[in-house]
Amino acid sequence: MKILDMHCDTISELLDIRRKGDAARIKENTLRSNGLHIDLEKMKKADYLLQNFALFVHLSSCENPLEEVLELADVYYDELDKNKDLIRPVYSYADIESNRNAGLMSAMLTVEEGGVCKGNPAFLRTLYRLGVRMLTLTWNFPNELGWPNLEVPGEGVDPESFRPDFRKANVNQGLTETGIAFVQEMERLGMIVDVSHLSDAGFMDVLRVTKKPFVASHSNARAVCSWARNLTDDMIRLLAERGGVTGLNFCPAFLTDVPDGEATYGSIAAIVEHAKHIVNVGGTDCLGLGTDFDGIKTHDELPDASYMPLLIDAFGKAGFTSSQVDKILLGNVLRVYKEVLE
């Protein structure tokens, strides 16, 4: 079965290797083959159709976020240029079908951190022209667009010593006026709005001020694991009613609640449990994949992308039909892409 994954952080890892590694390590870690969770050889082995590659920017650790995005984009396009025999970039739904017919995998460019735009819609449009087709509105910091689903330090609190409660959702602070204008401009352009990391209030704002389907590219079910990054049942239902999709995140902390102070863990069974819950709440059509590979610590059962067939087998053993599995792996997200992308 073909696979579509809405989120990975592989490009950031490759840039970090380029910045820190010696020539030999750089040569050994390319998009084609590396020691990371995702490379083209692993994707081909697991029968991937499309991988979203996120350009992730940590706002507190770079002086110029937009410059960081451009450098990440250079790595992305440099690697794709070297691997045209296996994968090609996509800018529209038609490109996905064209690549598929040619026996090629597809790569879609996304940005994880709307703050890189500094609230300037000209920067958003420039990212679109660069090939970005999905934008995660926030990461774990407030920005010009809105608030994350994470506690932030209050006035007078030292941000270096602040330790947030990762199970306390932000239900009050949502999109700013600039954020509202941004998501409306994204709809006009044909860029997919991604609400993963966005506050509960921000999710509701996106629902209120948009018309097209949107996604939570890498978020699970909060009823199964209480991490605030996951979606409530109400959010799952509303996302489904809009025609949107949430992508199963493989991060152990988002899969299973454990007592404070204990190491978190994950398993294929835990991923399947989230899938069953989301389908029971919102229906089969609202679920996809958003592995978060190369942005998380994985577990022994799914150490990298080449092991994805084990998850497919587990879906079948859990009672999902072949049609349901195909929708989760591919069809549901393709439907959104077909509707939103210009």
N, C-alpha and C positions, 0 to 999 in steps of 0.2 A: 504494500500500500504506500502511496506517495505521502510525503510529510511536508507540512508548512509550519515553520516556527516564527512567531511574531517578535521574539526578543532574544538577543545574545549580546555579550560585551567583548567579543573576540577582537574587534578592531582596536579597542583600548589596550588589550593585552599585547597585541602585535606592536603598537606604537611604543609601549613601555619597554618591550624587548629591544626595539630599535634604539631607544634612547640610552638604555643601560647595558645592553649586551655587547659582547665582542663580536667580531666578524663571523666567527664560527657559529656562535649561538644564533645570530640573526639568520644565517644561511639555513640553519636547522629548523627555524620556526617561521614558516611562511603560511599563507592562507591554504596552500595546497597540502602541506603536511607539517604538523607541529606536535608539541606535547600538551596542547590545550584540550579543552572539551570539544571544540569544533574545528575541523579543517575539511577541505573538499573531499579528501579520500574517505574520511569517516562519513560525511554526508552522502557520498555516492554509495557506500556500502549499505547504508540504512534506507536508501531510495528517497532522498529529499527532492522535492520539487522546488521549494523556495525557502530562503532564509532571510529574515530581516536582520540587518547589521546595524546596531545602534552606535551612534557617536555619543559616548557618555562623557559629560563634563562635570567635574566636582567643583562647584562654585568657590568653595573656600580654599582651594589649593592651586588655583591658577590666576594669574594677573589679568589676562584678557580672555574671557570665555569664547568669544567669537573666533579669535586666532586659534584657540585650541580645537574648535570644531573644524576649522579649515585644515589644520594639520592632520587631524583624524581622517577627514575626507580624502586627503592626499594619499594616505596609507590605503584606504578602501579602493580607490580607483587604480592605484599602482598595482595592488594585488590582483584586481580583476583584469587589468590589461595583460598580466602575465599568465592568466589562466582562462583565456577565451575559449579554449577547447573543452572546458567543463562548465563554465558559468558565465552569465552575462547580466549586466544591470538592467533593471526594469524601471520605467517611468510611467507606464500605463498598464491597464489590464491586458490590452492587446499584446504588449511585450511579453507578458507571462505565457500566453498561449503560443506566441511565436517561438519562444525558447523551448517550450515543451514539445512542440512539433518538430523542432530541430534536434531533440534529444539532449538538450542542455538544461542545467539547473539555473535558477534565477536568484538574484540578489536584490533586495530592496533596502534603500538607505533610510534610516530613521535617526532622530536626535532625541536623546534622553536628557532633558533639562531645558525647558522653555526660557529660562533666565539668560541663555546665551544671546537672546535677541535684545535684551535690555529694554523691552517694551516697545521697540521700534518695528513697526510693521514692514518697513523697507527691508530690514534684516530677515524677517520671515519670508518675504517674497524672494529674496536672494537665496535663501536656503532651498526654497522650492525649485528655483532655476538650477541649483546645484544638483538636484535630484532627490532631495529629501521628500518623502511621501508620507511620513508619520512623525508627529511631534508629541513626546511625553511632556505635558504642561509643566510639571514640577518634578524635582527629585526630592531630597529630604530637607530642602531649605525653602523658606518663603521667597518668592521672586515678584517681579512686576505683574505677573499674570494671576497669581493666587497663592494658596497655602497648601502645604503637604499634609498627608495624614500621619503626622508625627508631632509629638510635643516639641515646642521650640522654647528656648530659655526666655523667661520673662525679663522685664526691665530690672537692671541691677544684678542679674544672675550671670556669673562667669560662664561663658559658653564652653570653655575648655573643660570645666569640671561638671557641667550639666549632664545628667544621665536621664534620657527620656524614658517614659513608660511606653514601650512599644505596643502595648495592648490598649492604649487610650486613644480613641479616634477623635479627630477634630471635626465636630459637628456644627461649628459656628462660623468659622472663617472659610470663605469659598473663593470664587473668582473675584478679581478686581474689575473695575470698568475696562481697564486695558485688556485684561484677560478675556472678558466678554467680546470685545472687538476682535481679539486675536482668533478665537474659535470661529467666529462668524467669517472672518477673512480666510481661515483655513478651509471652511466649507466652500467658499467661493472658488478658491484655487483648485480644490480637489486634493487636499491633504487631510489625512486621517487624524482625528483627534484621539489622543491616548490619555486616559484618566488614571492609569496606574500611578501610584504615589500621590495622587491628588486627594485632598480632604473629602470627607463625606459631603460636606456642604458644597464643595466645588463640583463634585459629581452631580449633585442636584442642579447646580447652576448650569452646567453643560447641557443637561437634559432639557432645561427650561429654555435656553437661548439658541439651541440648534434644531435642525430638522432631520439630518441624515444620520445613519448609523455611526456609532463611535465604538471604540474598543477600550478594554482594560488589558493591555498587551501581556502583562505577566502578573496576574492576581488570582488568588484562590478563594475559598469560601470561609468567611469568618465564623460561621456556625460550626465548622469542623475544627478550625484552628483560629484562636482569638486574636492573632496578630492584626493590628490595625490596617496593614497594607492589603488585607483580604477584603472581599466584598460581603456586605450583609445580604440576607435573603431578599430584602426589599430592593436593594440595588441590582441584584441578579435579575429579579423579575422585570424591573424597569428597563434594564439593558436589553433583555430579551424582547420586550415589547417594542423597543425602538429598532430592533433588528441587529443589534450589536453583538459582540463576542468578547468573552474573557478568556485569556490564555493561561492554562495550567502552569504554575510556577514550580520548579523542582527544588527551590531553596528549602532545606530541612526546617528552618525556623518558621516558614509559612505553611508547613504541612502538618506538624504535630505539636500540640501543647506539651511542654515538659515543665517540671518544677523549676523554680528559679535557682540558678547556680549549677544546674546540670547541663551537660552538653546536649545540644539539640541533635536530632537524627532524622533521617527520612527513609522512605522505602517506596518501592513500586506500589505496594498495597495502600500506602497513604495517599499517593497520587490518584489511584483508582477511587479511593473513598471520597476525595474532593470531587472527582468527575461525577460519581453517582449522585452526590448531593446537588451539585449544580444542575445536572440534567433533571433531577426530580423537582427542583424549584423553578427553573426557567425553561426547561425543555432541551432537547438535543441540539437545537439550532443555535444556541448561545454559547457554545463551548468550543475552544480551540486549544492550541499549544502556545506557551510563552515561556520556554524552559529556563531562561536566565542563565544559560550556560556561559561560562567564563566570567560571570559576575558573582558566582556563588561557590561555596564548597559543596561538591556533590557527595553522594554516598556510594557504597560498594556495588549496589545493584544496577545503578545507572551512571557509571563513571564518565561517560562521554557520549557523543551523538551516535556512535556506531552501535550502541546497545539499545537503541530505540525499538527494534523488533521485539525485545522482551516486554516492553510496555504494551505494545500492540497485542501480544499474546495474552497479557494479563487482562486487558479490556475484554477480550473474547471469553476468557474463563470467568469473568465477573458478570457475564450475561449480556453485554453489549452486542447488538447485532452487527453484521458486517457493514450495513448501511450506516449505522450510528458511528462506528469507528471511523469510517471514511469521512464523515462529516466533521468529526472532532479533529482528525489529523489534517484535513485539507479543505473540505467543501465549505464549511461555514465561513472561514476567513476569506476564501476566494469569492464568496458571494458578496461580502462587505467590500472587498477590493473592487469588484466589478461595478458596484453601485456608486462608490465614492470617487475612485480615481478617474481623472479626466484623460 
